[in-house]
Amino acid sequence: MTYGQPDRNPNPQQGGAGYPQHLWPDYSQAPADPAWQPQAPVAGQPKGTAMLGVLAVVLGLAALVAPFLPVDMTGFRQYAAFPLALPGVGLAIAGLIGPRRGKPLAVVGAVLCVLALGVGWIMVLNYR
């Protein structure tokens, strides 16, 4: 027994690829209403970008690294983490509020900033 090609139907209304339209998947069926428009995005889906989370991660990493740089920061080394970590915490909190993308990045940024604040606080206590 041999199997041949399906009957090709050149009429695109009955099946553009040569197959009858009733064999197409449901999502590929033509809409019954010619005035049909795609629906707006679902309200629960996140909107926007992950920029706040990315900025929080970058500031958190910079705040962790800055106190340990091999640069002459006499009198300022113990405070180097604070100007970077405090805005990072604010950006991370802003990234966690509302329906946004990048919430895992915002959490990582918040953790890095809190670690940097802890390192900075330990350095302030030790340099007194």
C-alpha positions as CSV (number, residue, x, y, z in Angstrom):
1,M,0.0,0.0,0.0
2,T,1.4,3.4,-0.9
3,Y,0.4,6.7,0.5
4,G,0.2,9.6,-1.9
5,Q,0.2,13.3,-1.4
6,P,-3.1,14.8,-0.2
7,D,-5.4,16.3,-2.7
8,R,-4.0,19.8,-3.4
9,N,-6.7,22.5,-3.4
10,P,-5.4,25.7,-4.9
11,N,-8.3,27.7,-3.5
12,P,-7.0,29.6,-0.5
13,Q,-10.5,29.9,1.0
14,Q,-10.7,26.1,1.5
15,G,-7.1,25.6,2.6
16,G,-4.1,27.7,1.7
17,A,-1.6,24.9,2.1
18,G,-3.7,22.4,0.1
19,Y,-5.5,21.0,3.1
20,P,-9.1,21.7,3.9
21,Q,-9.7,24.5,6.4
22,H,-11.6,22.3,8.8
23,L,-8.4,20.3,9.4
24,W,-6.5,23.5,10.4
25,P,-5.8,24.1,14.1
26,D,-8.4,26.3,15.9
27,Y,-5.9,29.2,16.3
28,S,-5.4,29.4,12.6
29,Q,-9.0,29.5,11.6
30,A,-10.2,32.7,10.0
31,P,-12.4,34.8,12.2
32,A,-16.1,34.6,11.4
33,D,-16.6,38.3,11.8
34,P,-14.7,40.3,9.2
35,A,-14.5,43.3,11.6
36,W,-12.7,41.3,14.2
37,Q,-9.8,43.1,15.8
38,P,-7.1,41.6,18.1
39,Q,-7.8,42.0,21.8
40,A,-5.9,44.3,24.1
41,P,-3.3,42.6,26.3
42,V,-4.6,40.9,29.4
43,A,-4.7,43.1,32.5
44,G,-2.5,40.7,34.6
45,Q,0.4,40.7,32.2
46,P,3.4,42.9,33.2
47,K,4.0,46.0,31.2
48,G,7.1,48.1,30.8
49,T,10.7,47.2,30.9
50,A,13.1,45.7,33.4
51,M,15.2,48.9,33.6
52,L,14.6,49.5,37.3
53,G,15.8,46.0,38.2
54,V,18.8,46.3,35.9
55,L,19.8,49.6,37.4
56,A,19.4,48.2,41.0
57,V,21.7,45.3,40.1
58,V,24.3,47.5,38.6
59,L,24.3,49.9,41.5
60,G,24.4,47.0,44.0
61,L,27.4,45.5,42.3
62,A,29.1,48.8,42.1
63,A,28.4,49.5,45.8
64,L,29.9,46.1,46.7
65,V,33.0,46.6,44.7
66,A,33.7,50.3,45.4
67,P,35.0,50.1,49.0
68,F,37.6,47.4,47.9
69,L,39.0,49.2,44.9
70,P,42.8,49.6,45.1
71,V,42.6,53.4,44.9
72,D,43.6,56.0,47.5
73,M,40.3,56.8,49.2
74,T,41.7,58.1,52.4
75,G,38.9,59.1,54.7
76,F,36.2,58.1,52.3
77,R,36.7,54.3,51.8
78,Q,34.3,53.3,54.6
79,Y,31.5,55.5,53.1
80,A,32.0,54.5,49.5
81,A,29.1,52.0,49.4
82,F,26.4,54.3,50.7
83,P,26.0,56.7,47.8
84,L,25.6,53.8,45.4
85,A,23.6,51.4,47.6
86,L,20.9,53.8,48.9
87,P,19.6,54.8,45.4
88,G,19.9,51.1,44.4
89,V,17.5,50.1,47.2
90,G,15.1,52.8,46.1
91,L,15.2,51.6,42.5
92,A,14.8,48.0,43.6
93,I,11.7,48.8,45.6
94,A,10.3,50.8,42.7
95,G,11.0,47.9,40.4
96,L,9.0,45.6,42.7
97,I,5.9,47.8,42.9
98,G,3.3,47.4,40.2
99,P,2.9,45.1,37.2
100,R,6.5,45.3,35.7
101,R,8.9,43.0,34.1
102,G,12.2,42.3,35.8
103,K,11.0,41.6,39.3
104,P,13.6,38.9,39.9
105,L,16.3,41.4,38.8
106,A,14.9,43.9,41.3
107,V,15.0,41.3,44.1
108,V,18.7,40.5,43.2
109,G,19.4,44.2,43.1
110,A,17.8,44.8,46.5
111,V,19.8,41.9,48.0
112,L,23.1,43.2,46.6
113,C,22.3,46.8,47.8
114,V,21.5,45.5,51.3
115,L,24.7,43.5,51.4
116,A,26.6,46.6,50.3
117,L,25.0,48.6,53.0
118,G,26.0,45.9,55.5
119,V,29.6,45.9,54.3
120,G,29.6,49.7,54.5
121,W,28.3,49.7,58.0
122,I,30.8,47.1,59.1
123,M,33.6,49.2,57.6
124,V,32.3,52.4,59.3
125,L,32.3,50.6,62.7
126,N,35.8,49.2,62.2
127,Y,37.5,52.5,61.0
128,R,36.5,54.4,64.2
